[in-house]
Each structure stands twice: as C-alpha cells, then as structure tokens.
Amino acid sequence: MKDYYEIEAVSASLLKAVVKQSPAHAEHRMKSFEPTANMKLGTAFHAAILEGHQYDDLIAVSPHVDRRTKAGKEEYAKFLEGVGDRTVITHDQSLLVDAMQKNCQSHPEVRALLKKCYAYEFQTEFEFGGLKCKALIDACDDLGTVVDIKTTQDASPEAFMKQSANLLYHLQMAWYANALGVHPSEANAYIIAVENTAPHAVAVYKLSTEAMVTGWELCCQAAEDWKAYKFDCAMDDGTAFAYGDDVHVLDLPNWAKNGVE
C-alpha cells in the first residue's frame, strides 16, 4: 500500500496524533513516516489474512542466512535485488505470521465476519469539512460493517479495552465508517484482536454505539484543530504553538501532593 501512504491527506492516524499530542506533532510524523519492524509485521499479517492470494507479491521473506559470512552477505544482497516494492520481513517474523494466521482462520467469528465483507484493504479518498481525506479499511461491506485487524500483546477483554481507549481505536473506526458514508452511530464496527505471542489467542470485539459516537466527536474536533493549524496558525509552521500560546500552570499530580508512599 505504498501509494496510500504517499497520498497527502487527512487520515485516522493523523487525527489520532492530533488528539494524543498536537497538530504539529501529527504533521511531523506524517512527513517523516518510516515503517517500524512491528508495522512491517502487521503489514505481512494483514496480507496473509486479507490478501493471501497476493501474499508473495506483497511480502518478501529474507533468507535465513548468517550475514557475518561472505556467503551469507552475498545471498542476502542477491535477495535484496529482487525485493522491489515488497515489504521485507525476517524468517522469524514469517513463522509468527503463519501461526497468527492459522489461529485467525480457525476462529468461527473471524471467518464469518470476513466472509460477509466484499472488500479487503479497501482504499478510499473523500472530503470532510473542506479537507482532503483518506482511509484504508481492512474489510467492509455495503451495509455498514467495518472490520479492523489488530495485533496485540493481550487480547483479553480488560486489557484490550484499555488498549483500545489509549490508542483511540474508537476514533479510527468512526473515521472508517464515515469514509464509507455511514454515520458512526449506525455502523457495525468490529475489531479482530490477535496476540503476537504464543499461543496467539484471538478475540473479536464489536464497538458500542457510545464508543463510536465518542470516536466521531474526537474525529470532528481533531479535524477542526488540524484545519486551524494548517490555515490559521500565526507561525510559518506552527511548531512553536504545539501546546498553545499561553503560559501553563505547572502543578503536582495528586499522588505527589502528599508525598510518595
């Protein structure tokens, strides 16, 4: 999905960065985006689940060689020559993808959800609030169903609820629903959570209406903040105003006011 990341437009990831930090931080992340090892693993896992028939065209598994040796260096160099635009993962990551894929495909709710969807890795561009926007949705149908696949260390209900709130998954899912022309309050938004460590447990979650509405409110506010930053900021790049242009009061957190116990 290299082309998607090259499109200069507002995305769920950008809006999450606006909410978590500031528009200036969001812009910096957008301009300096480089996929991490975990992102590459996620890309490979998504390709295995959603685009299995094209997996070898999208993912390249590096040879299991000792690159400290001359022979290993030569074999790896030869491998890189044939990579092209494919995402490169290690041999160990490939084994991890296989294990997670196997568990996902054996889960009845996962199979049912993906079977009802007509589009996978669905890429779309649209306008919202005068802004050019984009979305890349793992799976969806034409009846308001949106599915996203997440890898996680802990897919248990309590832990994943915290992760979902901290990483603003409700904002992301609301953004996807809107991208499909469905009001977030009326969408059926599901997250498939797969643990990236053995035994690679799988859980399926449906976001509540309240979560989707709250996510949509965050989307709208973040979009307004981004627009103000891009078009109304007094500084050339706005970085100096990332945290506002006034003086903040620096107080102590509650746990520190009575001393450390």
PyMOL commands that set and color helices and strands:
alter all, ss='L'
color gray80, all
select helices_A, chain A and resi 2-6+12-20+23-31+37-50+52-58+70-81+91-106+108-116+157-166+169-179+184-186+209-232+239-241+254-257
alter helices_A, ss='H'
color red, helices_A
select strands_A, chain A and resi 59-61+87-89+119-128+131-140+145-152+188-195+202-206
alter strands_A, ss='S'
color yellow, strands_A
deselect
rebuild
show_as cartoon
